[in-house]
Amino acid sequence: MSTGTPLLVVGDALLDRDLVGTAERLAPDAPVPVLDDCREQLRPGGAALAAYLAARSGRPVTLVAALGTDPASLQVRALLEPSVTLVPLPLDGPLAEKTRVLAGGRPVVRLDRGPGGPPGPPDTPGA
């Protein structure tokens, strides 16, 4: 049951993905760690994370953010619903994703993709 003052969060949404494992050896073809026993952890990012954390504390939360129908947007929606009420804005392109690869709890690399965001203002004739 929700308690507390309702909260409205307006901002960006993105998908944070962590690939977590152990690295005890280097690859034979390059001096890079090999990640073993890899598991994936997903969470909303940006303002969507703030909305998610507030909702976990029991507050009724509404998030206004650009979300589409691409796979990353669908995953963020699934992570937030039903605890966060979504007011989706149009999304231009796929939702931004940040993938962090961690070996033994330490970041090795971060991969960014999906430059999607809200569409720009419409063209104004005569401007």
C-alpha positions as CSV (number, residue, x, y, z in Angstrom):
1,M,0.0,0.0,0.0
2,S,1.3,3.5,-0.9
3,T,1.9,5.9,1.9
4,G,3.2,9.5,1.9
5,T,2.8,12.5,-0.3
6,P,2.5,11.7,-4.0
7,L,5.6,12.5,-6.0
8,L,5.9,13.6,-9.6
9,V,9.3,13.0,-11.3
10,V,10.0,14.5,-14.7
11,G,13.2,13.7,-16.5
12,D,15.1,11.1,-18.5
13,A,14.7,7.4,-18.5
14,L,17.4,5.0,-19.5
15,L,18.3,1.3,-19.0
16,D,21.2,0.5,-16.8
17,R,22.6,-3.0,-17.4
18,D,25.5,-4.5,-15.3
19,L,27.3,-7.6,-16.5
20,V,28.9,-9.0,-13.4
21,G,31.4,-11.9,-13.1
22,T,34.8,-13.0,-12.0
23,A,38.0,-12.5,-14.0
24,E,40.9,-14.9,-13.1
25,R,42.6,-15.1,-16.5
26,L,43.4,-13.1,-19.6
27,A,42.2,-13.8,-23.1
28,P,44.8,-15.6,-25.3
29,D,44.2,-13.3,-28.2
30,A,44.4,-10.0,-26.3
31,P,45.5,-8.7,-22.9
32,V,41.9,-8.4,-21.6
33,P,40.2,-10.1,-18.7
34,V,37.9,-13.0,-19.5
35,L,34.6,-12.7,-17.5
36,D,33.4,-16.0,-16.1
37,D,30.1,-16.8,-14.4
38,C,28.6,-13.7,-15.9
39,R,25.2,-12.6,-14.7
40,E,23.1,-9.7,-15.9
41,Q,21.4,-7.1,-13.6
42,L,19.0,-4.6,-15.0
43,R,17.6,-1.4,-13.4
44,P,16.1,1.8,-14.6
45,G,18.5,4.8,-14.8
46,G,18.3,8.6,-14.8
47,A,15.2,10.1,-13.4
48,A,13.5,6.7,-13.8
49,L,15.8,5.4,-11.1
50,A,14.8,8.2,-8.8
51,A,11.1,7.4,-9.4
52,Y,11.8,3.7,-8.8
53,L,13.6,4.3,-5.5
54,A,10.9,6.7,-4.2
55,A,8.2,4.1,-5.1
56,R,10.1,1.4,-3.3
57,S,9.9,3.5,-0.1
58,G,6.1,3.4,-0.4
59,R,5.3,6.7,-2.0
60,P,2.9,7.0,-4.9
61,V,5.1,8.1,-7.8
62,T,4.3,9.3,-11.3
63,L,7.1,9.5,-13.9
64,V,7.0,11.7,-17.0
65,A,9.7,10.6,-19.4
66,A,10.3,9.8,-23.0
67,L,9.8,6.0,-23.6
68,G,9.2,4.1,-26.8
69,T,8.4,0.6,-27.9
70,D,12.0,-0.5,-28.5
71,P,13.4,-3.4,-26.3
72,A,15.2,-1.1,-23.8
73,S,12.0,1.0,-23.3
74,L,10.0,-2.1,-22.8
75,Q,12.4,-3.4,-20.2
76,V,12.3,-0.1,-18.3
77,R,8.5,-0.1,-18.4
78,A,8.5,-3.7,-17.0
79,L,10.9,-2.7,-14.2
80,L,8.8,0.3,-13.2
81,E,5.3,-1.0,-13.5
82,P,3.2,-1.4,-11.4
83,S,5.0,0.5,-8.7
84,V,5.4,3.7,-10.7
85,T,2.7,5.3,-12.8
86,L,4.1,6.2,-16.2
87,V,3.2,9.2,-18.4
88,P,5.3,8.3,-21.5
89,L,6.3,11.1,-23.9
90,P,7.3,10.3,-27.5
91,L,10.8,8.9,-27.9
92,D,12.9,9.7,-31.0
93,G,15.1,6.6,-31.6
94,P,15.8,3.8,-29.2
95,L,16.1,4.4,-25.4
96,A,19.6,5.0,-24.1
97,E,21.3,2.0,-22.5
98,K,24.4,2.0,-20.3
99,T,26.1,-1.4,-20.0
100,R,28.8,-1.7,-17.4
101,V,31.0,-4.8,-17.4
102,L,32.4,-5.5,-13.9
103,A,35.0,-8.1,-13.0
104,G,35.4,-8.9,-9.3
105,G,33.3,-5.8,-8.5
106,R,35.5,-3.5,-10.5
107,P,34.5,-1.7,-13.8
108,V,36.3,-3.0,-16.9
109,V,34.4,-1.1,-19.6
110,R,31.1,0.7,-20.2
111,L,29.2,0.4,-23.4
112,D,26.7,3.1,-24.4
113,R,24.0,2.8,-27.1
114,G,20.7,4.2,-28.1
115,P,20.9,8.0,-28.4
116,G,17.1,8.3,-28.2
117,G,15.4,11.2,-26.6
118,P,12.3,13.3,-26.8
119,P,11.7,14.8,-30.3
120,G,12.8,18.3,-30.9
121,P,10.4,21.2,-31.2
122,P,8.3,21.2,-34.4
123,D,9.4,23.4,-37.3
124,T,7.7,26.7,-37.2
125,P,6.7,28.0,-40.6
126,G,8.2,31.4,-41.4
127,A,10.7,31.3,-38.5
